[in-house]
Amino acid sequence: MKKAIATPAPTLEGSAEERLRALRHALAEAARAGGHAEPKLIAVSKSFKADDIRPLIAAGQRLFGENRVQEAAAKWPELMAETPGLELHLVGQLQSNKAAEAVALFAAIHSLDRSSLVSALARACDARGSQPHLFAQVNIGAEAQKGGVAIEALPALLAEARDAGLGVSGLMAVPPLDKDPAPYFALLAKLAARHGLSGLSMGMSADYDIAATLGATHVRVGSALFGKRMLI
Ligand SMILES: *Cc1c(COP(=O)(O)O)cnc(C)c1O
């Protein structure tokens, strides 16, 4: 199957403002092509420093993503104090012993993937009296090394979350690296619809346009905005 739309190469020409504007434009076009609303853009700033992030904030970006609680806790309180209205999402694996810290820091968590985390998050949310938006992460390509709940185990995980009093608002997935992502995005959308979940967190730098066409409500874009990450 060929990709429906050629993915723009993540070049880093232009200012942060120009990159952001081009990305927003591509997202809007792709979403319109699929008959969907424009997804929210999560600028994934993992491994980048506050000084790399400030130009995007200055350009108007307010929603950011990190994949490690510790790194986010070190970087974001200062940035949040400088600019009111910033929103931070956790897009990476969460250890149960960091649930309380994550609930305090993030407006959404995109990696609910197992029973032990359901109970840890339920306790943390009870203690805090608030709950971040939750996305259940699905191992959409059934890859041994990938995080996420198996497709067959998703209904049970959602039932456990419900029983624990946690509201799950959507599904998240990262398709296999070297395959056409479109069928995986379509499958994730089908699973979300089957469970009555409106949130669809899918699409990264290489495929955000395809995800937007297929109904993503949140795309998670790092390198197309910030440049290549150093290997860490
Ligand atoms: C790093 C990361 C992203 C962003 O990846 P890019 O390819 O740099 O856009 C998105 N989602 C998750 C879960 C990530 O860990």
The ligand as a MOL file (V3000), in Angstrom:
LIG
                    3D

  0  0  0     0  0            999 V3000
M  V30 BEGIN CTAB
M  V30 COUNTS 15 15 0 0 0
M  V30 BEGIN ATOM
M  V30 1 C 10.1650 10.7820 20.8160 0
M  V30 2 C 8.7420 10.4460 20.6540 0
M  V30 3 C 7.9560 11.1150 19.7120 0
M  V30 4 C 8.5040 12.1670 18.7540 0
M  V30 5 O 9.3020 11.5280 17.7990 0
M  V30 6 P 9.8390 12.3000 16.4960 0
M  V30 7 O 10.0700 11.2030 15.5160 0
M  V30 8 O 11.0740 12.9960 16.8960 0
M  V30 9 O 8.7820 13.2270 16.0490 0
M  V30 10 C 6.6180 10.7760 19.6320 0
M  V30 11 N 6.0750 9.8300 20.4360 0
M  V30 12 C 6.8010 9.1720 21.3550 0
M  V30 13 C 6.1400 8.1420 22.1980 0
M  V30 14 C 8.1490 9.4540 21.4860 0
M  V30 15 O 8.8730 8.7800 22.3960 0
M  V30 END ATOM
M  V30 BEGIN BOND
M  V30 1 1 1 2
M  V30 2 1 2 3
M  V30 3 2 2 14
M  V30 4 1 3 4
M  V30 5 2 3 10
M  V30 6 1 4 5
M  V30 7 1 5 6
M  V30 8 2 6 7
M  V30 9 1 6 8
M  V30 10 1 6 9
M  V30 11 1 10 11
M  V30 12 2 11 12
M  V30 13 1 12 13
M  V30 14 1 12 14
M  V30 15 1 14 15
M  V30 END BOND
M  V30 END CTAB
M  END
